[in-house]
Amino acid sequence: PEGASNLVAPNTSLGQHFLKNPAVVTAIVAKAGLKPTDTVLEIGPGTGNMTIPLLQQSKNVVAIEYDTRMVREVLKRVEGTSSERKLKVIQGDAIKTRFPFFDVCVANVPYQISSALVFKLLSHRPMFRCAVMMFQEEFALRLTARPGEALYCRLSVNCQLLAKVDQLMKVGRNNFRPPPKVESRVVRIELRNPPPPVNFTEWDGMIRLLFNRKNKTLRSVLLTKPTIKMLNENMRTQRALNNSNNNNMADDDEEKEKGADEIIEEVVAMEQWKDKRANKLDLDDFLALLAEFNKRGVHFA
């Protein structure tokens, strides 16, 4: 079957690099730990080199493929076989397509959609058991980067807040057709269950802000005019909501009247935040920082 699929030229503008080494395919499928009762979501099946073994080891596979040529190709490979009725192929953009229910996700991910796809999986409900995904090496390493490392970024923090990520294996560029410019890595993502008790929209608002200039001190990142303006607007909205919810406004009036700039000054002067920079803070630090701001009425969303 591989001979037939070689006739299809990869569209590199879509980030298509077909995995051609059967040993790597077998290893990835093994790492997914499939059960015969599983529904598998495969993103970007390409010519179906991974789809076939996934079908053999699961109850069914739902594949999302953007390229209509590949949709035909993968359907052609199962035509007339016992796997035919176990495969459903959805033609569309994986980021815009609503995911069906699935137990395990397996994907050889085009670089362009890596970040959006990870965030989509992190927020997917009901929770799935795990996702085993191939990414470009640098992107994969960002997912597990630790404070102080060069690759530590918003993606690292958000991913580690919501999931446990394991680096599984390196995959050299010569395992692909055509070879990409960089090495790849396979990672396993398992959502934290229960999820952390934090409002993710607000958390991400704070993290995004702090990592815009991750090497600057918290004080210099937060005390910019646009940031203070935004936080003051959020405070006014929050106060208006609180006041409409409870009509007694007597509690803690002076704290309520402080501006965001004053509160920021107070927080970043505290021993644990003084002269600290986002690139050296870990999850617990960020959670404590957000809680401290919230306690004083500052909200990032």
C-alpha positions as CSV (number, residue, x, y, z in Angstrom):
1,P,0.0,0.0,0.0
2,E,2.9,2.4,0.7
3,G,3.9,2.1,-3.0
4,A,0.5,3.4,-4.0
5,S,0.5,6.3,-1.6
6,N,3.9,7.5,-2.9
7,L,2.1,8.8,-5.9
8,V,0.6,11.6,-3.8
9,A,2.8,14.6,-3.5
10,P,3.0,16.2,-0.1
11,N,1.7,19.8,0.0
12,T,4.4,21.5,2.1
13,S,2.6,24.8,2.2
14,L,0.1,22.9,4.4
15,G,3.0,21.7,6.5
16,Q,2.6,18.1,5.1
17,H,5.5,15.8,5.9
18,F,4.4,12.2,5.6
19,L,5.8,9.7,8.2
20,K,7.3,7.0,6.0
21,N,9.2,4.8,8.5
22,P,6.9,1.9,9.7
23,A,9.0,1.4,12.8
24,V,8.2,4.9,14.0
25,V,4.5,4.5,13.2
26,T,4.4,1.3,15.2
27,A,6.2,3.0,18.2
28,I,3.8,5.9,18.2
29,V,0.7,3.7,18.1
30,A,2.2,1.6,20.9
31,K,2.7,4.7,23.1
32,A,-1.0,5.6,22.7
33,G,-1.8,2.5,24.7
34,L,-5.0,1.8,22.8
35,K,-7.8,-0.5,24.0
36,P,-10.2,-2.4,21.7
37,T,-13.0,-0.2,23.0
38,D,-11.4,3.2,22.2
39,T,-12.5,5.8,19.8
40,V,-9.4,7.5,18.3
41,L,-9.2,11.0,16.9
42,E,-6.5,11.3,14.3
43,I,-5.6,14.8,13.1
44,G,-4.0,14.9,9.7
45,P,-4.0,11.3,8.6
46,G,-2.2,12.1,5.3
47,T,-1.9,8.9,3.2
48,G,-3.1,6.8,6.2
49,N,0.2,5.2,7.3
50,M,-0.8,5.6,10.9
51,T,-4.6,5.3,10.3
52,I,-4.3,1.6,9.4
53,P,-2.6,0.4,12.6
54,L,-4.9,2.7,14.7
55,L,-7.9,1.0,13.1
56,Q,-6.5,-2.4,13.9
57,Q,-6.2,-1.7,17.6
58,S,-9.3,0.4,18.4
59,K,-13.0,0.3,18.1
60,N,-13.1,3.1,15.5
61,V,-11.1,6.1,14.2
62,V,-12.4,9.6,13.3
63,A,-9.8,11.4,11.2
64,I,-9.9,15.1,10.4
65,E,-8.1,16.0,7.2
66,Y,-7.9,19.4,5.5
67,D,-6.6,18.2,2.1
68,T,-9.3,16.6,-0.1
69,R,-6.7,14.6,-2.0
70,M,-5.7,12.9,1.3
71,V,-9.3,12.3,2.3
72,R,-9.7,10.2,-0.9
73,E,-6.3,8.5,-0.4
74,V,-7.1,7.4,3.2
75,L,-10.6,6.2,2.2
76,K,-9.1,4.3,-0.7
77,R,-6.8,2.4,1.6
78,V,-9.6,0.9,3.7
79,E,-12.0,0.3,0.8
80,G,-13.2,-3.3,0.8
81,T,-11.4,-4.2,4.0
82,S,-12.9,-5.0,7.4
83,S,-11.7,-1.6,8.7
84,E,-13.8,0.3,6.2
85,R,-16.8,0.7,8.5
86,K,-14.6,1.6,11.5
87,L,-13.2,4.8,9.8
88,K,-14.9,8.1,9.5
89,V,-13.0,10.9,7.7
90,I,-14.1,14.6,8.2
91,Q,-12.8,17.0,5.6
92,G,-12.0,20.3,7.3
93,D,-9.7,22.5,9.3
94,A,-8.9,20.7,12.6
95,I,-8.9,24.0,14.5
96,K,-12.3,25.1,13.2
97,T,-13.9,21.6,13.2
98,R,-15.9,20.6,16.3
99,F,-14.2,17.6,17.8
100,P,-16.3,14.5,18.2
101,F,-16.1,12.4,21.4
102,F,-12.8,10.5,21.6
103,D,-10.7,8.5,24.1
104,V,-7.3,9.1,22.6
105,C,-5.9,11.6,20.1
106,V,-3.0,10.7,17.8
107,A,-1.5,13.3,15.4
108,N,1.5,14.1,13.3
109,V,0.9,17.8,13.6
110,P,1.6,20.4,10.8
111,Y,3.7,23.1,12.4
112,Q,1.3,25.9,11.5
113,I,-1.4,24.6,13.8
114,S,0.7,23.2,16.7
115,S,-0.1,25.9,19.2
116,A,-3.8,26.3,18.3
117,L,-4.3,22.6,18.4
118,V,-2.7,22.2,21.9
119,F,-4.9,24.9,23.3
120,K,-8.0,23.3,21.7
121,L,-7.2,19.9,23.2
122,L,-6.5,21.5,26.6
123,S,-10.0,22.9,26.7
124,H,-11.7,19.9,25.2
125,R,-14.6,18.3,27.2
126,P,-15.4,15.6,28.1
127,M,-11.9,14.8,29.1
128,F,-10.0,12.3,27.0
129,R,-7.4,9.8,28.3
130,C,-4.4,11.1,26.4
131,A,-3.0,12.7,23.3
132,V,0.1,11.3,21.6
133,M,1.4,14.0,19.2
134,M,4.4,14.6,17.0
135,F,5.7,18.2,16.9
136,Q,8.7,20.0,15.6
137,E,11.4,19.6,18.3
138,E,11.5,23.1,19.6
139,F,7.8,23.3,20.0
140,A,7.7,20.0,21.8
141,L,10.4,21.1,24.2
142,R,8.5,24.3,24.9
143,L,5.7,22.2,26.3
144,T,7.9,20.9,29.1
145,A,10.3,23.8,29.5
146,R,11.1,24.8,33.1
147,P,11.5,28.2,34.7
148,G,14.8,29.8,33.8
149,E,15.2,27.8,30.5
150,A,15.4,29.7,27.2
151,L,12.3,28.0,25.8
152,Y,10.1,28.7,28.9
153,C,7.1,30.7,27.6
154,R,3.3,31.2,27.9
155,L,2.7,27.9,26.2
156,S,4.9,26.1,28.8
157,V,3.0,27.6,31.7
158,N,-0.5,27.1,30.3
159,C,0.2,23.6,29.2
160,Q,1.7,22.5,32.5
161,L,-1.2,24.1,34.4
162,L,-3.8,22.1,32.6
163,A,-1.9,18.9,31.7
164,K,0.9,16.5,32.4
165,V,3.3,16.4,29.5
166,D,5.9,13.7,28.8
167,Q,8.6,13.7,26.1
168,L,8.4,10.2,24.6
169,M,10.9,10.1,21.7
170,K,12.9,11.9,19.1
171,V,12.2,11.3,15.5
172,G,14.9,12.3,13.0
173,R,14.0,14.3,9.9
174,N,14.8,11.4,7.5
175,N,11.8,9.5,8.7
176,F,9.6,11.9,6.7
177,R,8.8,12.5,3.1
178,P,9.9,15.2,2.3
179,P,12.3,15.6,5.2
180,P,11.4,18.7,7.2
181,K,14.1,21.2,8.1
182,V,14.2,20.2,11.8
183,E,14.0,17.2,14.0
184,S,10.7,16.1,15.5
185,R,9.6,14.8,18.9
186,V,6.6,12.8,20.1
187,V,5.0,13.9,23.4
188,R,2.1,12.5,25.5
189,I,-0.4,15.0,26.9
190,E,-2.8,14.0,29.8
191,L,-5.2,16.5,31.1
192,R,-5.2,17.1,34.8
193,N,-8.3,15.7,36.3
194,P,-9.9,17.5,38.1
195,P,-8.7,20.6,36.4
196,P,-7.0,23.3,38.5
197,P,-9.5,25.6,40.4
198,V,-8.6,28.7,38.4
199,N,-10.5,30.9,35.9
200,F,-8.4,30.1,32.8
201,T,-9.4,33.2,30.8
202,E,-8.2,35.4,33.6
203,W,-5.1,33.3,34.3
204,D,-4.2,33.5,30.6
205,G,-4.8,37.2,30.6
206,M,-2.1,37.6,33.3
207,I,0.3,35.1,31.8
208,R,0.1,36.6,28.3
209,L,0.8,40.0,29.8
210,L,3.8,38.8,31.9
211,F,5.4,36.8,29.1
212,N,5.2,39.6,26.6
213,R,8.4,40.8,28.3
214,K,9.4,37.8,30.3
215,N,12.9,39.0,31.2
216,K,11.7,42.3,32.7
217,T,10.7,42.6,36.4
218,L,7.0,42.2,37.2
219,R,6.9,45.8,38.3
220,S,8.1,47.2,35.0
221,V,5.8,44.9,33.0
222,L,2.7,45.7,35.0
223,L,3.2,49.4,35.5
224,T,2.8,50.5,31.9
225,K,0.0,53.0,31.0
226,P,-2.0,50.5,28.8
227,T,-1.9,47.8,31.5
228,I,-2.9,50.1,34.3
229,K,-5.7,51.5,32.1
230,M,-7.0,48.0,31.4
231,L,-6.8,46.8,35.0
232,N,-8.6,50.0,36.2
233,E,-11.4,49.3,33.7
234,N,-11.6,45.7,34.9
235,M,-11.8,47.0,38.5
236,R,-14.6,49.4,37.7
237,T,-16.6,46.6,35.9
238,Q,-16.0,44.3,38.8
239,R,-17.1,46.9,41.4
240,A,-20.3,47.7,39.4
241,L,-21.1,44.0,39.3
242,N,-20.4,43.5,43.0
243,N,-22.5,46.6,43.9
244,S,-25.5,45.4,41.9
245,N,-25.2,42.0,43.5
246,N,-25.0,43.3,47.1
247,N,-26.4,46.7,47.8
248,N,-24.4,47.4,50.9
249,M,-21.2,49.1,49.9
250,A,-19.9,49.8,53.4
251,D,-17.3,47.1,53.5
252,D,-13.7,48.0,52.9
253,D,-14.3,51.2,51.1
254,E,-10.7,52.5,51.1
255,E,-9.4,49.3,49.6
256,K,-12.0,49.7,46.8
257,E,-10.9,53.2,46.0
258,K,-7.3,52.3,45.4
259,G,-6.2,52.4,41.7
260,A,-4.6,49.5,40.0
261,D,-1.2,51.2,40.0
262,E,-1.2,51.5,43.8
263,I,-2.2,47.9,44.2
264,I,0.4,46.7,41.8
265,E,3.1,48.8,43.6
266,E,2.0,47.1,46.9
267,V,2.0,43.6,45.5
268,V,5.3,43.8,43.6
269,A,7.0,45.3,46.7
270,M,6.1,42.1,48.7
271,E,9.2,40.0,49.6
272,Q,8.2,37.1,47.3
273,W,7.7,39.3,44.2
274,K,10.3,42.0,44.6
275,D,12.5,42.2,41.5
276,K,11.1,38.9,40.2
277,R,10.8,38.2,36.5
278,A,8.2,35.9,34.7
279,N,10.9,33.7,33.2
280,K,12.0,32.5,36.6
281,L,8.5,31.9,38.2
282,D,6.8,28.5,38.3
283,L,3.2,27.5,38.4
284,D,2.8,27.9,42.1
285,D,4.3,31.4,42.0
286,F,1.9,32.4,39.2
287,L,-1.1,31.0,41.1
288,A,-0.1,32.8,44.2
289,L,0.4,36.0,42.3
290,L,-3.0,35.8,40.7
291,A,-4.7,35.0,44.0
292,E,-2.9,38.0,45.6
293,F,-4.2,40.4,42.9
294,N,-7.7,38.9,43.0
295,K,-7.8,39.3,46.8
296,R,-7.1,43.0,46.3
297,G,-9.7,43.4,43.6
298,V,-7.4,43.4,40.5
299,H,-8.6,41.1,37.7
300,F,-7.0,40.3,34.4
301,A,-10.1,39.6,32.4
